[in-house]
Amino acid sequence: MKSDKEPPAEFGPAYDIDSATLKKHRRAARGGLAGMSRGEIVEYANAVEAAVLAKQKSQLARAGEVMPAPHCASGTWHTTGAAIHKAMQQKQRAALLACPAQIRRERTPKQWADMYAEAMADKRKREAESMRVAA
C-alpha cells in the first residue's frame, strides 16, 4: 500500500532546468494544471520558457569562443582576388537593391501625401494637355 507521504509521480520528462519562479509554479501545479487558472498556466509556461532559455544561454556560453569576424572588406574569409572581387560585387549589389526600401522607410506620412498630391497634379495636367491636343 502506498504511503500518503510519497510525492506524486511526475508526468512527462524530468528536465534539468530550475529557477525560483519555476519552483513556485511547480509547487502550485502539484495537483495538476486543471486546478490552476488560465493566467497561472500562462505564467507557468512563461517561467518554463525563461528557464529553458537561460539554460541554453549558459550552455552556449560554455561551448567556447565564437568564430571571429573576418578582417576583409568583403566580409568573407576568401583569400584569392577573384573570390574577394565576386564577394564585393555581391555585397554592393545587395546594398543597391536595399537602398530604395531604406529611402521609402525614412519617408514621413506628410512626404508621402505631398508626393501623391504632386503626382496627381502632374497626371491631371497631362490629361488636360492630351484632351487639348486631341480637340
C-alpha positions in Angstrom: 0.0 0.0 0.0 1.3 3.5 -0.9 2.1 6.0 1.8 0.4 9.4 1.9 3.8 11.0 2.3 5.0 9.9 -1.2 5.3 12.7 -3.7 3.0 12.3 -6.7 4.5 10.7 -9.8 5.8 13.3 -12.3 4.2 13.3 -15.7 6.5 13.8 -18.7 10.2 14.1 -18.8 12.3 15.5 -15.9 14.2 18.5 -17.1 17.4 19.8 -15.5 16.2 23.4 -15.6 15.5 25.3 -12.5 14.7 28.8 -11.3 12.9 30.3 -8.3 9.9 31.3 -10.4 9.7 27.8 -11.9 9.9 26.2 -8.4 7.0 28.4 -7.3 4.8 27.4 -10.2 5.7 23.7 -9.9 4.5 23.8 -6.3 1.3 25.4 -7.4 0.8 22.8 -10.2 1.3 19.7 -8.0 -2.4 19.0 -8.1 -2.4 19.3 -11.8 -3.0 22.1 -14.3 -6.8 21.7 -14.1 -6.8 23.3 -10.7 -5.0 26.4 -12.0 -6.5 29.5 -13.6 -5.7 30.4 -17.3 -3.4 33.2 -16.1 -1.5 30.9 -13.7 -1.0 28.4 -16.5 0.4 31.1 -18.8 2.7 32.3 -16.1 3.9 28.8 -15.6 4.6 28.3 -19.3 6.5 31.6 -19.4 8.5 30.5 -16.4 9.4 27.2 -18.1 10.4 29.1 -21.3 12.5 31.6 -19.4 14.3 28.8 -17.5 14.9 26.8 -20.8 16.3 29.9 -22.5 18.6 30.7 -19.5 19.9 27.1 -19.6 20.5 27.3 -23.3 22.3 30.6 -22.9 24.6 29.3 -20.2 25.4 26.2 -22.3 26.1 28.2 -25.3 28.4 30.5 -23.3 30.4 27.4 -22.2 30.6 26.0 -25.7 33.6 28.1 -26.5 34.7 31.0 -28.5 32.7 32.3 -31.3 34.5 32.4 -34.6 36.0 35.8 -35.1 34.7 38.0 -37.9 37.0 38.3 -41.0 39.0 41.5 -41.3 38.4 41.7 -45.1 36.2 44.4 -46.7 34.2 41.7 -48.4 33.2 40.3 -45.0 34.4 36.8 -46.1 37.4 34.5 -45.5 38.2 34.4 -49.2 41.9 34.7 -49.9 42.0 34.9 -53.7 41.5 38.1 -55.6 38.7 36.6 -57.8 36.8 35.3 -54.8 37.1 38.6 -53.0 36.1 40.6 -56.1 33.0 38.4 -56.5 32.1 38.7 -52.8 32.4 42.6 -53.0 30.2 42.6 -56.1 27.5 40.6 -54.3 27.8 42.9 -51.2 27.5 46.1 -53.4 24.6 44.6 -55.4 22.7 43.8 -52.1 23.3 47.3 -50.8 22.0 48.8 -54.1 18.9 46.6 -54.0 18.2 47.6 -50.4 18.6 51.3 -51.0 15.1 52.1 -52.3 13.4 50.3 -49.4 15.6 52.2 -47.0 14.6 55.5 -48.6 10.9 54.6 -48.5 11.1 53.6 -44.8 12.6 57.0 -44.0 9.8 59.0 -45.6 7.2 60.6 -43.3 3.5 60.3 -44.0 3.5 64.0 -44.9 6.2 63.4 -47.5 4.1 60.6 -49.0 1.0 62.8 -49.1 2.9 65.6 -50.8 4.4 63.2 -53.3 0.9 61.8 -54.1 -0.6 65.3 -54.5 2.2 66.3 -56.8 1.8 63.1 -58.9 -2.0 63.6 -59.2 -1.5 67.3 -60.2 1.0 66.2 -62.9 -1.4 63.5 -64.1 -4.3 66.0 -64.4 -2.0 68.4 -66.3 -1.0 65.7 -68.8 -4.6 64.6 -69.2 -5.7 68.2 -69.9 -2.9 68.6 -72.5 -3.8 65.4 -74.2 -7.5 66.5 -74.4 -6.5 69.9 -75.7 -4.2 68.2 -78.4 -7.0 65.7 -79.4 -9.5 68.5 -79.9 
